[in-house]
């Protein structure tokens, strides 16, 4: 388990509100009449206050930065919030009412290093030896499987793909990142997202699609993700993009959305290549159905095996097994199963289309093939080069060195090897029309 420590930073009240689920308020604001600090979290104990007691329920006295190290100590007069960097000023004030000391219990290491090292143990190396017992174990421990995968793979994803973890269709001459953005815009368009809507992004990764769709559709997005490392990175990228007022993220299990957000909470919900990680589609789709307002829509790009897939065919099973192992998916399922699950929980399907089966001249999997001749723009050469033999060798050699130096978690190299297996299986699945990463469904929750 990752270790935790108490970390204090000075933030403005606006940022304190955003941190309310992971932090406690300024202990100097929580004194009793005798001037003793009131316990603010599990394991904390009341202690005599240092210095003059602040008024009951009042603020921290100016200059009373006793919980900050000298390096982080600063005057609240004409200073900036440590998180949002907005200027906060309290001229001639006795107590600093507009600043708060936040005691965060954020883990010092958000990744589970042991999980990364043990990730591959959930699969048999050979698909013919991977049994129902193995699959049932992955489904039963899906949270551990998926979190271990993304703890190890996220940095590699960002290096090789950027912050938008999904595939896209490509037009001849279209740049890689342009196609990625267009794929997101297309989903937003199909869902008829409109300005001011409250939208849930299920399995949001590090927030790339959420930020893009928020800009494109002018909606307010809540991203939910059960991986603490990715949520932390999503918040950092969103702050850098100055979108904190439009996009926010919460750590949570998409199999328990109702308990976290409540029923009928969102105007729309979408998922981009994420719900394939769920132990059952019926389970996650039912949660999505329940948090949607009546009459609202759910849009999804789903990872599916196509109707051509035959689970009794050894080659087909090898492809599915490679996708599962290399992408942290407990069990690959078919388009027919996804369609049936949506209907079973009560959705009315309005759009049902495999975008990978449109006869495109440029295939969706071309960036994985490592064929520089297929590059569509000069700027995408490096993206494709990383998937050549030389590119993969260079990357893995670098990762191996970093792992030996202790600069990346143990198991990161093995995770990179799993990603190579995934790339080969995804290309084979695409070429043989056995797999699609963009089965588009737009489904509506009935108004009554």
Secondary structure, 3 states (H helix, E strand, C coil): CCCECCEEEEEEHHHHHHCCCCEECCHHHCECCCCEECCCCCCCCCCECCCCCCCCCCCEECCCCCCCCCCCCCCCCCEECCCCCCEECCCCCCEECCEEEEEECCECCCCCHHHHHHHHHHCCCCHHHCCHHHHHHHHHCHHHHHHHHHHHHHHHHHHHHCCCCCCCCECCCCCHHHHHHHHHHHHHHHCCCCCCCEEEEECCCCCHHHHHHHHHHCCEEEEEECCHHHHHHHHHHHHHCCCCCCEEEEECCCCCHHHHHCCCCEEEEEEECCHHHCCCHHHHHHHHHHHEEEEEEEEEEEEEECCCCCCCCHHHHHHHHHHHHHHCCCCCCEHHHHHHHHHHCCEEEEEEEEHHHCCCCECCCHHHHCCHHHCCCHHHHHHHHCCCHHHHHHHHHHHHHHHHCCCCCCCHHHHHHHHHHHHHHHHHHHHCCCEEEEEEEEEEECCC
